[in-house]
Amino acid sequence: MPSPRIAITFCTQCRWMLRAQWYAGELLQTFEGEIGEVALVPATGGTFRIDVDDEQVWNRKRDGGFPEITELKRAVRDLVAPGKSLGHADRVAPADDQHGSAHTDRRPGSG
């Protein structure tokens, strides 16, 4: 069985390449033995989508913005390595973090 391919499709007009690269690096590091490829796919029109093979994991327009990295890792893990522990990413965030009141966004391209 071939290893899964992750495609991160991002809007070049919105300058979301750095965000796409950051997500790609995080996924490659976390799932180095479970995935075969992470592809960056340039697009336009405000597109930001993450697919694992033919399964859409995240769509900025459908899901309302960009995923937290832990949320993205959990979604990818559930498809490519369901038994894999993600350590701290498997823990539920405190109530303040779930509502964003104590969260500071430090991702590249988040501004």
N, C-alpha and C positions, 0 to 999 in steps of 0.2 A: 504494500500500500504506500503510495507516494506521500511525502510529508506535506502538510497543509501550506497553502500560499496565503499570505495576508496582503491585501491591497489597501493602501491608504490614498484615497482620491481627495485632492485638495485644490482649492481655488487659488490660482496664481495671481489673479487680479486683487484678491483680498490679502495677498502676501502671507499665506498660511503655510509656506514651505517649512519654515523653522519649527513650527508646531508639529507638522507631519514628520519631520526628521526626528524630533524628540520622542514622539510616540514610537516611531520605528526602532530607535535605539533601545528604549525601555522594553519593548516586546522581544527584540532579538536577545537582549541580555537575560530576560526572565525565562524565555522559552527556547533557549539555544539548542536543546536536544529534541524538541518537539515540533519545530516548524522548519520548512525547507526554504522559505523565501519571505521577505517583506519588500513589497514594491511600492514605490512612490509614483502616483499617477497624477500628472498635472491636469487640471480642468479649469472651468470658469463658472460664473453664475452663482457664486456663494456656496459651492459644493464643498462639503467635508464629510466623507463617508469612509467607514472602515469595514472591509469584508474579509471573512475567512472562507476561502474557496468561494462557494456560491451563496454563503450565508451572510446577510447583512447584520453586522454587530452593532454599528452605530451610524446614525445619519443626523447631522447637525440640525437639519430642518425638521425632521420627524421627532427627534429626541430632545430638542430644545437646547442648543448650544454644544459645548464640548464636554467629553467625559472626564471625570477625575481619573487619574492614572490607575488607582486601585480598582475602580469600577470597570475600566477597560480591561485590565488584566484578569479580573474575575470572569468577565464575559468571554474573553478569548480562551482562558483556561477551561471553561465549561465545554468548549467545543473541541479543543486540541489535546487536552490532558486532564480529564475530569478528576482524577485522583491526586493531582499535584497540589501540594500545600504551597500557599503563597505567603506564609508567615504573617507578618503584620497586616498585609492586604486582606487577609481573611477575617480580621477583627472588625466589628461594627464600630463606626465612629461615634464619639460622644454626641449628645443631643445638640449642642451648640454647633458642631461641625456639620451636622446633617442639614441645618438650616442656613449655613453659610455665615453666621454672625461672628465666628471666631476664625474664619478661613482667610488666608492671604494667598492670592494666586501668583505663583512664582514661575509658571511655565513660560518658555520662550514664546513670543508672539501673542501673549494673552492680552495685550493692551490695545 
